[in-house]
Amino acid sequence: MQGHPESPRLWEKHADAILRECGLVPTVHEPCLYSGVINGQRVIFKRQVDDFAVAAPNEHTANISQCPVDPMVAWETKEGEE
């Protein structure tokens, strides 16, 4: 669907559904910033078009592969840049 006029809206809706399945909800003032609790730990997740960033107390909690994600989506993880 790349290039289709509806692509950005459909991708945003799809990504939002996946993040909500993980227990994250968008913040009131910034809909691209999600917050929630995973494994008893507070997680902050930023969604910017097709780029993502996560802040969590440890690597295990930050690992998005713990969540029930769409099997058609491949999540490439990278270490933070210094």
ROLO-899586 format. One record per residue (C-alpha): x, y, z; residue in one letter; residue number from 1. Coordinates in steps of 0.5 Angstrom, whole numbers, plus 500, padded with zeros to 3 digits. Layout:
# ROLO-899586
PT,east,north,up,resn,resi
PT,X,Y,Z,a,NUM
...
//
This chain:
# ROLO-899586
PT,east,north,up,resn,resi
PT,500,500,500,m,1
PT,506,505,500,q,2
PT,504,511,496,g,3
PT,497,510,497,h,4
PT,493,516,500,p,5
PT,491,512,506,e,6
PT,497,509,508,s,7
PT,499,514,513,p,8
PT,493,513,517,r,9
PT,492,506,516,l,10
PT,499,505,519,w,11
PT,498,509,525,e,12
PT,492,506,526,k,13
PT,495,499,526,h,14
PT,501,501,530,a,15
PT,496,504,535,d,16
PT,493,497,536,a,17
PT,499,493,537,i,18
PT,501,498,542,l,19
PT,495,498,546,r,20
PT,495,490,545,e,21
PT,502,491,549,c,22
PT,498,495,555,g,23
PT,500,502,553,l,24
PT,496,508,552,v,25
PT,497,514,548,p,26
PT,498,520,553,t,27
PT,493,526,553,v,28
PT,497,531,550,h,29
PT,502,527,546,e,30
PT,498,522,542,p,31
PT,505,519,539,c,32
PT,508,518,546,l,33
PT,505,512,550,y,34
PT,505,510,557,s,35
PT,504,503,561,g,36
PT,506,498,565,v,37
PT,509,492,563,i,38
PT,512,486,568,n,39
PT,510,491,573,g,40
PT,515,496,570,q,41
PT,513,503,568,r,42
PT,514,504,560,v,43
PT,515,510,556,i,44
PT,514,508,548,f,45
PT,515,514,543,k,46
PT,512,512,536,r,47
PT,514,517,530,q,48
PT,511,515,524,v,49
PT,515,508,523,d,50
PT,521,510,528,d,51
PT,520,507,535,f,52
PT,524,509,542,a,53
PT,522,505,548,v,54
PT,524,507,555,a,55
PT,524,502,561,a,56
PT,528,500,567,p,57
PT,531,494,564,n,58
PT,532,491,557,e,59
PT,528,485,559,h,60
PT,522,490,560,t,61
PT,524,494,554,a,62
PT,524,488,549,n,63
PT,518,489,545,i,64
PT,518,482,543,s,65
PT,514,480,549,q,66
PT,508,483,547,c,67
PT,503,480,542,p,68
PT,505,483,536,v,69
PT,503,482,529,d,70
PT,507,476,526,p,71
PT,507,480,519,m,72
PT,511,486,523,v,73
PT,519,485,524,a,74
PT,522,489,529,w,75
PT,529,491,529,e,76
PT,532,493,535,t,77
PT,538,497,536,k,78
PT,542,500,542,e,79
PT,541,507,544,g,80
PT,546,512,541,e,81
PT,551,515,545,e,82
//
